[in-house]
Amino acid sequence: MTSHTWRQQLCDYIRQQALPVDKFSHQPRLYALACSLGTNHPYDDDILFAACWLHDLGVFVGHRPEDLQALAKWDNVAYAIAQAPTLLKSWGFPVDKIAAVQEAIQQHHPQARPTNIEAILLHDADILELIGAVGLLRTISKVGRDTRFKTFSDVLPVLERYQQLEAELLTAPARELARARLTLVRQFIAQAKEESQGIAL
């Protein structure tokens, strides 16, 4: 089976499973961003592609628990790691690369310190997706449908914490991209606080 075939099957699967539907755009954008960060570094594109597209499988409706107590304890990363081998094998993905895909997924969270290049690129790209204009859209869109964001007032403290993620970036290109994005986020937070006049949003 060709690379194009398993990649298309993976994309089609995630497109079907990504619920709410706005969850889908993160994957192609994340992969493109990760590739741009890796321009000057040799990496395995099969591993990076598969990890980018599968890493959030456990956050989709239908894959995560519906019960709120169970959801609060849910480990979406462990779920994606567990599901990856069966899914990838079914699409004809190179079996000898599956462990590296699982490793990249496991180490993509901000506080991780991955050592292989695919995991590093996924790690930094995923942080960049949390900050800037896209990060603002992704976070604000969760108000009213995510237990963490009951009102708009709940968003600002999270955005303020996201600013600290700059320190977790591992590559120079990611740190460079982060500067302009964080400037925008800081301006947004300051403007929102000024306009709210101390009244809850």
Disulfide bonds with the S-S distance in Angstrom:
none
